[in-house]
Amino acid sequence: MKTYSNLYKKLCSMENLRIAFRKAKKGKSSKWYVKKFENDLDNELLRLKHELETRTYFPRSLKRFVLRDPKTRVIHASNFRDRVIHHSICNIIEPIFDKVFIYDSYANRKKKGSLAAIQRFDVFQRKLSQNGRLVKNAMDNNMIIGYVLKADVKHYFDTVNHEVLMDIIRKKITDENVLKLIRTILNVNSNYSGKGMPIGNLTSQFFANLYLNELDYFVKHELRVRYYIRYVDDFVILDRDRQTLSDYRRKISNFLNNKLKIELHEEKSQVYSLHKGIGFLGFRMFYYYRLLCKKNIKRMESRLRRFKRLYENNEISYEKIVESIEGWRAYAIWANTQNIRNRINEYISNLL
């Protein structure tokens, strides 16, 4: 296996740091802390370069806040200068590891993403069902044959084991300075607990994908599974036989426990009949159509009620409301949501 040992000089280069700054700035140009950093850009980047080269760089404290959308999640935001460092690391090591990722790993990768994952799910269920063969005594034409193991990892970001992760990274990266920098970021972000990564950091997203690449290889090469899709810690396996999927679940659980020191979420890791509709990445997947999961519709309805209150109190503009829901519309259009989208358009229009 090819390894890489002379990466740190490139990581510390002004060229790499400038690219990292542009990526960290994307979508946040109007933020005061970005403007402050950019106003003294050359000196800020030179300071980061000097700290990296003299091994004196140390991340600043994370800002902690809670999101309830709808489930409660604790998010930790890094200082902007630390985000530049995160991008500088990923600029160097991500292309190295992306080459070894399987095709059907869809999170945080170019030309992938959640929509590509659900389209791949459609391809797999067509192949598995031989273009829509129905179960015996089917009530409608969506009741196709086949089953799905739908699973995720329990408290994934909180339980990633640092020693296991570093061992995975060392398979390709042997530059000790790069490894020490990664270790520093992991230690500070987890308060030296030896496990866990903060949701929200670019490095966390990349390492989360890399960590479960080990599972991908186990599923594809050890279990020889044909129809498998993973998006971060959510994954599905399709098969004709329910018992086969139950056996996969047991073997995967053992692998995660013994090799990666994490565990399946018992309640959320179950085998389902394809014809009942499978909840995956915010959609409920049927053979001939998709629906939005109910929790996503309720979340949007809650946002609309909040927008109405803010608008009536002159705390938000009509333009800001429209801008805020454009992303949801772009997401919802991939499901059979014409009626829902029409209701929302009417609701927004009535605000005027």
Helices and strands as residue ranges (DSSP letters): H 8-12, H 14-25, H 32-39, H 41-53, E 63-68, E 72-77, H 80-98, H 114-128, E 147-152, H 156-159, H 162-170, H 176-189, H 202-211, H 213-217, I 218-222, E 227-231, E 234-239, H 242-255, I 256-260, E 270-273, G 274-276, E 278-280, E 283-285, E 290-292, H 294-312, H 318-332, H 338-350
